[in-house]
Amino acid sequence: MPPQLRGIQSGHGIEWPSEWGVSTQIYIARFSRMEPLSRVTAATIDVLRVLAQSQDPCWGLLVIKSSSRPAGTVYPILERLESLGWVTSSWDSDDSRSGPRRRYYELTEDGGAAASAAIEEFARRARPARPARAVVAREVTA
């Protein structure tokens, strides 16, 4: 890999000047299949639910507030989901807004379908397989 491209993250572009004075825009893309989750916890489902219900990309703090999970739980989940191809992220480019830059997260097309299936499966497993039997108290006479 040319030294100019080292350290460029997937989904980011770089302007590459040529020796003839013409520059070429190179876009680095990651073409990998989405990998399954090895572990699905209640916290993972909460994060997936927030992302699945959102119409627009969500920034990390919004995911934290909407899921009622701490930052130390949410950010590692988002990072894992992104590394597995379920989620993409991008940095906020709005310089007019004060405060730190926001990182926006959204489910990929395949990630959205997989998230819906994971949420449904988690809910199915949380429900009892069959209704509990009613316990009838009998009167004891002596």
N, C-alpha and C positions, 0 to 999 in steps of 0.2 A: 504494500500500500504506500502511495507517495506520502512524504512527510506532511504535506499540506492537509491531508485528509485524516491524519491520526488525531484522535480525540473528538472527532465530529460524531455526534450522536445520530442515531437513526432518525429520519424524518427532518433533518436539517440540511440546508443548502450551503454551498460555498462558491464564491466567485473565483474562477481559476483563470488568471491572465495567460495568454499564449505569447509565444515569441514573435508573432506577427502583429501584435497590438489588438487582437480580437480576444475578448474574454468569453469564457464559456461558463454557464451556470451548471453546476453539478448538484444533483439531488441524491442524497444518500437515503436509501430505503432498505428496510429490513423485510425480506420476503421469507418469513418463516411461518410454519403452521402453528395454530393455536394448540397449546399443550393442556392436558387436563389438570385439574387441581389435585394435588396428592392428599390434601387435607381440607375438609370443609368444616369450619367452625361456625358457631352462631355469629361471631363478630364478622366473619367473611360474608355470611349471608346478609347481615345488616348493611355492609358496605355495598354489596352487589345490588341490594334492594334500592338504596339511595340512587345509585348510578342508573339503574333500570327505570326508575320512576321519573328521572329528570329528562326534560325535553332538550336541554342545552348542556354543554360540558359544565362540570362542577369543579370548583376549586377545593383544595384540601380542607380548609377550615369549614366550608359548607358541609362537606361529607362528615366531618367530625361532629358538628352540631346536629345534623339531621339523623345521624345514626346513634347519637348519645354514647359514643365510644371515645376513649381518650386518644390523643394524638399518637402516643406510643404504640397503640394498637392499629389505628387506621393507616398511618403512613407505610408501615411495613406490608400491610395487606395490599395497598395500592401499588407498591413497588413490585410485589410478587405477581399481582395480576398483570401488570405491564410486562414483566419479564416473560410471562407465559403467553402473551399475545391476546389476553382478554380485554385489555384497556390500552388506550393511547393517551399520551399527555403532551401538553404544549405550554410554554410560558406565556403569560400575559404580555402583550406588547403595548398596552395603553400607558404612555408616559405621563398623561395628564392626571391620572389617579395618584393620590398620595399614598404612602405606605409601601411595604415590600411588594415585590412582584408576586402575582398569583400563578400557581401552576394548575392548569385545568385538566381534568380527567374525564374521559368518556369511553363507554364500551365500544369495542369494534363491532362490526356486523355479526361476526361469528360469536363474539363475546356476549352480545346481547341475547342471542338465542341460547347460548350455554348458561348464562346467568338466570334466565327464566326457568330453564330446566332444573338448575341447581336449587333455586328458591322453592320450586314446586316439590322437588324430591325431599328437601329438608323439612318442609311443612308436612309432607306425607309421613315421614319417619317420626315426626314429633307427635302425630296423632296416634291414639291407641288403635291397634289392629282391629279390635272388636270392642263393643261396649262392655263395660264392667257389669258383672251380675249384681242384681239388687240383693242386698242382705236383708232378710226378713227376721225381725226379732220375734222370738216365740215367748209367750208368757209361760213362766214356770210356776206350777202350783205345788205346794208341799202338803 
